[in-house]
Amino acid sequence: MLDFSDKPYQYFPPKRNGLVAWMLRWYNRLFYLPKVARVSAVEVCGTAGALPRRRQDDRLLFLPNHPTHGDPYIYFEALRQVGISTLIMAAYDVFIRRRRDAWIMQRFGAFSVDREGSDARAMKQAMATLTAGRHALTIFPEGNVYLQNDTVTPFHDGAALLGLRSAKELAPIGVRVLVVPVSIKATYVNDVRQRVKQKLHELAQAVGEELDDQVAPLEALRRVGRAALAKNLRQRGMPEADAPSLPELIRTAAGYVLDGLEQKMSLTSAPNDSPIDRVRKARRVIHQLRIDQHQAADHTVARTWADQAMFAHRILSYSGDYVEANATVDRVAETVEKLAEDTYASTMPPFGLRHAFVRFNEPIDLTDYLESFSKKARVAVRDLTERVEQIVQQGLDEINGLNPHPGGTLWEDSA
């Protein structure tokens, strides 16, 4: 998982250009997907055929999962196939890395959002997109790339809130807002085990773990993961965590980091806060401090806090039993790629060509939520968020159940 940005916020509005977007779609299909993202084909499945048959004035809010760095390119190709245009909300740090990319993204219909602050302009743009209805709106509610394609991570509830507010505004004129949960899955089309093993041995050397060829790959993965965690804790002057299982080890290590961070920042967590809730609270405070030029004297210590918060976030991004639950080639390869990204703080190219599935699940009519939204908005937002998350997960499970490619086979059984 790559670091969050704490550079001063800049808002980038959408500047969608139909001709440029058309050219970019074909460039994406013919060059970027196969050559850079290493995606040989994008297959649309699910209820995509029902989308063109929606009411003419329906507004569409697409909510896809975000398992890989190639998702936007996979997703845009899927939308090209079903003939739908969209504006897309994207983290502002993506825009400020390279001006050329920002120009391209804006012409494609992307606009920026500060994920960790109150971004009135982004919210206004999102609402305007849904209420106007000229284009659909797309938000990736996981908020980050977790390199865990078979299991969704908890969705942020901001997308549900935007959808319900827009539905409430449009209801008096009889216009519906439809939320479309989207399941994206990328699977390897060839046997990539040898390349994965090579990368795993490179990681072992980087974190000081000795491996020989006799160590089974899954055991090697566990050992490298534990060694990487121990090394990072030592570097930050923290005690090494110890627990009999990986999930327990992850919770214990994240607890060490968060307890120390909250003490330094004088933060108090609520009894019902999950570890990831605690990270998000700390990140919001750190982010506001680091982008405030009037508090420049505190920026040095805030950088240390930011490192610790990101470290806790990275620890918690591993479930601990993701591979153990179903040791497919895809899951092992993703976990090794994730470890490499966290070790080198840089994106890693995929180990080989992949086939991408994009499943458009049954749309949810937000009209059904408006009564509860008027009475208890927070409950309605939470219920909608959880429902979308569950549907996306069910879509992934259905894709995996029919996956014919080597990536979906068990590591030990792969040909």
C-alpha positions in Angstrom: 0.0 0.0 0.0 1.5 3.3 -1.1 1.6 6.2 1.3 -1.0 8.9 1.6 -0.1 12.4 0.5 0.1 15.3 2.9 1.1 17.9 0.3 -1.0 21.1 0.3 -4.4 20.3 -1.2 -5.3 21.3 -4.7 -8.7 20.8 -6.3 -8.7 19.5 -9.9 -12.2 19.9 -11.5 -13.4 17.5 -14.3 -12.8 18.8 -17.8 -14.2 16.0 -19.7 -13.7 16.3 -23.5 -15.7 13.9 -25.6 -13.1 13.6 -28.4 -10.2 13.2 -26.1 -12.1 10.7 -23.9 -12.9 8.7 -27.0 -9.3 8.6 -28.1 -8.1 7.7 -24.6 -10.6 4.8 -24.4 -9.1 3.3 -27.5 -5.5 3.9 -26.4 -6.4 2.3 -23.1 -7.9 -0.8 -24.9 -5.2 -1.3 -27.5 -2.0 -0.2 -25.7 -2.2 0.6 -22.0 -4.2 -2.5 -20.8 -2.1 -5.1 -22.6 1.3 -3.4 -22.4 1.3 -1.6 -19.1 -1.5 -3.0 -16.9 -0.8 -6.4 -18.4 -4.5 -7.2 -18.9 -5.1 -9.3 -22.0 -8.9 -9.0 -22.0 -11.8 -7.4 -20.1 -14.9 -9.5 -19.8 -18.1 -7.8 -18.7 -20.6 -10.0 -16.9 -23.6 -9.8 -14.5 -26.5 -7.6 -15.2 -24.7 -5.2 -17.7 -27.4 -6.0 -20.3 -30.0 -4.4 -18.0 -28.2 -1.1 -17.7 -29.2 0.3 -21.1 -32.8 -0.6 -20.3 -33.0 1.6 -17.3 -35.3 4.6 -17.3 -34.1 7.4 -19.4 -33.8 9.9 -16.6 -32.3 7.5 -14.0 -29.0 8.7 -12.4 -26.3 6.1 -12.0 -23.8 5.9 -9.1 -21.2 3.1 -9.7 -19.4 1.7 -6.7 -16.6 -0.7 -7.6 -14.0 -2.5 -5.5 -10.4 -1.3 -5.9 -8.1 -4.4 -5.6 -5.3 -3.4 -8.0 -3.6 -0.4 -9.5 -5.0 -1.2 -12.9 -8.7 -1.0 -11.8 -9.5 2.4 -13.4 -8.2 1.2 -16.8 -10.1 -2.1 -16.5 -13.2 -0.3 -15.4 -13.1 2.3 -18.2 -12.8 -0.5 -20.8 -15.9 -2.2 -19.3 -17.9 1.1 -19.4 -16.8 1.5 -23.1 -18.3 -1.9 -23.8 -21.6 -1.1 -22.2 -21.7 2.4 -23.7 -21.8 4.5 -20.5 -19.8 7.6 -19.7 -18.9 8.6 -16.2 -17.2 11.2 -14.1 -14.9 9.7 -11.4 -13.8 10.8 -8.0 -10.1 10.2 -7.4 -7.6 11.0 -4.6 -5.9 14.4 -5.2 -2.4 13.0 -4.7 -2.8 11.1 -7.9 -3.2 14.4 -9.7 -0.2 16.1 -8.2 2.3 13.4 -8.9 2.6 14.3 -12.6 0.9 17.2 -14.4 0.6 15.2 -17.6 -1.4 12.5 -15.9 -3.6 15.2 -14.2 -4.4 16.7 -17.6 -5.3 13.3 -19.0 -7.4 12.3 -16.1 -9.4 15.5 -16.1 -10.2 15.1 -19.8 -11.3 11.6 -19.0 -13.7 13.0 -16.5 -11.9 12.6 -13.2 -11.9 15.2 -10.4 -10.0 15.3 -7.2 -11.0 14.7 -3.6 -9.2 15.1 -0.3 -9.9 11.7 1.3 -9.0 12.9 4.8 -10.5 16.3 4.9 -13.7 18.1 4.4 -13.7 18.7 0.7 -16.7 20.9 -0.1 -15.8 21.4 -3.8 -15.5 17.7 -4.5 -18.8 17.0 -2.7 -20.5 19.8 -4.7 -19.1 18.3 -7.9 -20.3 14.8 -7.0 -23.8 16.0 -6.1 -24.0 18.1 -9.3 -23.0 15.2 -11.4 -25.7 13.0 -10.0 -28.5 15.6 -10.1 -27.6 16.7 -13.6 -27.5 13.2 -15.0 -25.5 13.9 -18.1 -22.9 11.4 -16.9 -22.8 8.6 -14.3 -20.7 9.1 -11.2 -18.1 6.6 -10.0 -16.5 6.4 -6.6 -14.2 3.6 -5.3 -15.5 3.4 -1.7 -12.6 1.3 -0.4 -10.5 4.5 -0.7 -7.2 2.7 -1.4 -5.7 -0.2 -3.3 -5.3 -3.2 -1.0 -4.0 -5.8 -3.5 -6.5 -8.3 -2.1 -8.8 -9.1 -5.0 -10.9 -11.9 -3.5 -12.1 -10.0 -0.4 -13.4 -6.5 -0.2 -12.2 -4.3 2.6 -14.6 -2.1 4.6 -16.2 0.6 2.4 -16.2 4.3 3.4 -19.7 5.6 3.8 -19.3 8.9 2.0 -20.5 7.5 -1.3 -23.7 6.2 0.2 -24.3 9.6 1.8 -23.8 11.4 -1.5 -26.2 9.0 -3.3 -28.9 9.4 -0.6 -28.6 13.2 -0.6 -28.9 13.3 -4.4 -31.9 10.8 -4.3 -33.7 13.0 -1.8 -33.1 16.1 -3.9 -34.4 14.4 -7.1 -37.3 12.5 -5.6 -39.8 15.5 -5.8 -39.5 15.5 -9.6 -39.8 11.7 -9.9 -36.1 11.0 -10.8 -34.4 7.9 -9.3 -30.8 7.4 -8.3 -29.6 3.9 -8.8 -26.5 2.6 -7.1 -24.7 -0.1 -9.1 -22.3 -2.3 -7.1 -19.4 -3.4 -9.3 -17.2 -6.4 -8.8 -13.7 -6.2 -10.4 -11.5 -9.3 -10.5 -8.2 -9.8 -12.3 -6.8 -13.3 -12.6 -3.6 -14.7 -14.1 -3.9 -16.5 -17.4 -0.6 -18.3 -17.2 1.5 -20.1 -14.5 3.4 -17.4 -12.7 4.6 -19.4 -9.8 8.3 -19.3 -10.7 8.3 -15.5 -10.9 6.4 -15.3 -7.6 9.0 -17.6 -5.9 11.8 -15.4 -7.2 10.3 -12.3 -5.9 9.7 -14.0 -2.5 13.3 -14.9 -2.2 14.3 -11.3 -3.1 12.0 -10.1 -0.3 13.5 -12.6 2.1 17.0 -11.1 1.5 15.6 -7.6 2.0 14.1 -8.3 5.4 16.9 -10.6 6.6 15.1 -13.9 6.5 17.1 -17.0 5.3 15.2 -19.3 2.9 16.3 -22.3 1.0 14.7 -24.2 -1.9 13.3 -26.8 0.5 11.0 -24.4 2.3 7.4 -24.7 1.0 6.2 -21.5 -0.7 3.4 -20.9 1.7 5.6 -21.4 4.7 8.2 -19.1 3.1 5.5 -16.4 2.6 4.6 -16.7 6.3 8.2 -16.4 7.4 8.9 -13.4 5.2 5.8 -11.6 6.4 6.7 -12.1 10.0 10.3 -11.0 9.4 9.2 -7.9 7.5 6.9 -6.9 10.4 9.6 -7.6 13.0 12.1 -5.5 11.1 9.7 -2.5 10.8 8.9 -2.7 14.5 12.6 -2.7 15.5 13.3 0.2 13.2 10.7 2.2 15.0 11.9 1.2 18.5 8.9 -0.9 19.3 8.8 -4.4 20.8 8.5 -7.3 18.5 4.9 -8.7 18.5 4.4 -12.4 19.2 1.2 -14.4 18.7 0.4 -17.9 17.6 -1.6 -17.0 14.5 -1.1 -14.3 11.8 -4.4 -12.6 12.5 -3.6 -12.2 16.2 0.0 -11.1 15.3 -1.4 -8.4 13.1 -3.8 -7.1 15.7 -1.1 -7.1 18.4 1.4 -5.3 16.3 -1.1 -2.7 15.1 -2.1 -2.2 18.7 1.5 -1.4 19.7 1.8 1.2 17.0 -1.6 2.8 17.6 -1.3 2.9 21.4 2.0 4.8 21.2 0.7 7.1 18.4 -2.4 8.1 20.3 -0.4 8.8 23.4 1.9 11.1 21.5 -1.0 12.9 19.8 -3.1 13.0 23.0 -5.9 11.2 21.2 -8.5 9.0 22.9 -10.3 6.3 21.0 -13.9 5.2 21.7 -14.5 1.8 23.1 -16.3 0.7 19.9 -13.6 2.1 17.5 -12.0 -0.6 15.4 -8.3 -0.5 14.7 -8.9 1.0 11.3 -11.2 3.6 12.8 -8.3 4.6 15.1 -6.0 4.9 12.1 -8.4 7.1 10.2 -8.9 9.5 13.2 -5.2 9.9 13.6 -4.7 10.4 9.9 -7.3 13.2 9.8 -5.5 15.1 12.5 -2.1 14.5 11.0 -3.3 15.5 7.5 -4.8 18.8 8.7 -1.7 19.6 10.6 0.7 18.9 7.8 -1.2 20.9 5.2 -1.5 23.9 7.5 1.3 26.2 6.6 0.6 28.2 9.8 1.8 25.2 11.9 5.0 24.6 10.0 6.9 24.3 13.4 5.0 21.1 14.1 5.5 19.6 10.6 8.7 17.7 11.7 7.0 15.7 14.5 3.9 15.3 12.3 6.0 13.5 9.7 7.0 11.0 12.4 3.3 10.5 13.3 2.4 10.1 9.7 4.9 7.3 9.3 3.6 5.5 12.3 -0.1 5.9 11.2 0.8 4.6 7.7 2.7 1.7 9.3 -0.4 0.8 11.3 -2.6 1.1 8.2 -0.2 -1.2 6.3 -0.3 -3.8 9.1 -4.1 -3.8 9.2 -4.4 -4.1 5.4 -3.3 -7.8 5.8 -6.1 -10.0 7.1 -3.6 -12.7 8.1 -5.7 -15.6 6.8 -6.3 -14.4 3.2 -3.9 -17.0 1.7 -4.6 -19.6 4.3 -8.3 -19.6 3.5 -7.8 -20.4 -0.1 -4.2 -20.6 -1.4 -4.8 -19.9 -5.1 -2.1 -18.7 -7.4 -3.9 -15.3 -7.5 -3.9 -14.9 -3.7 -0.3 -15.9 -3.2 0.9 -13.7 -6.1 -1.1 -10.7 -4.7 0.3 -11.1 -1.2 3.8 -11.3 -2.5 3.2 -8.2 -4.7 1.7 -6.4 -1.6 4.7 -7.3 0.5 7.1 -6.1 -2.2 5.1 -2.8 -2.5 5.3 -2.2 1.2 9.0 -3.2 1.4 10.1 -1.0 -1.4 7.4 1.7 -1.2 6.8 1.5 -4.9 4.3 -0.2 -7.1 5.2 -3.6 -8.5 4.4 -4.8 -12.0 2.1 -7.8 -12.2 3.8 -11.2 -12.6 2.2 -11.9 -15.9 -0.8 -11.3 -18.1 -4.2 -11.3 -16.5 -7.8 -11.6 -17.6 -10.2 -9.1 -16.0 -13.8 -9.7 -15.1 -16.1 -6.7 -14.4 -19.5 -7.7 -13.0 -22.2 -5.1 -12.9 -24.5 -6.3 -10.1 -28.2 -5.6 -9.8 -28.8 -1.8 -9.3 -30.2 -0.6 -5.9 -33.0 2.0 -6.2 -32.3 4.5 -3.5 -35.9 5.5 -3.3 -36.4 2.5 -1.0 -34.0 4.2 1.5 -35.4 7.7 1.5 -37.9 7.2 4.4 -35.3 5.7 6.7 -32.8 8.4 5.6 -35.2 11.1 6.6 -35.7 9.6 10.1 -32.2 8.2 10.9 -29.7 9.3 8.2 -26.7 7.7 9.8 -28.5 4.3 10.1 -29.6 4.5 6.4 -26.1 5.4 5.2 -24.6 2.5 7.2 -27.2 0.0 6.0 -26.7 1.0 2.4 -22.9 0.9 2.7 -23.0 -2.6 4.1 -25.4 -3.8 1.5 -23.3 -2.5 -1.4 -20.2 -4.1 0.2 -22.0 -7.4 0.6 -23.2 -7.4 -3.0 -19.7 -6.6 -4.4 -18.3 -9.5 -2.3 -21.0 -11.8 -3.6 -20.2 -10.8 -7.2 -16.5 -11.6 -6.6 -17.5 -15.0 -5.2 -19.6 -15.7 -8.3 -16.7 -14.7 -10.6 -14.3 -16.9 -8.6 -16.7 -19.8 -8.8 -16.5 -19.8 -12.6 -12.9 -18.7 -13.0 -11.3 -21.0 -15.6 -7.8 -19.5 -15.5 -4.7 -20.8 -13.8 -4.8 -17.9 -11.3 -7.9 -19.4 -9.8 -6.4 -22.8 -9.1 -4.7 -23.8 -5.9 -1.0 -23.1 -5.7 -0.1 -26.7 -5.1 -2.4 -28.0 -7.8 -1.5 -25.4 -10.6 -0.3 -27.1 -13.8 
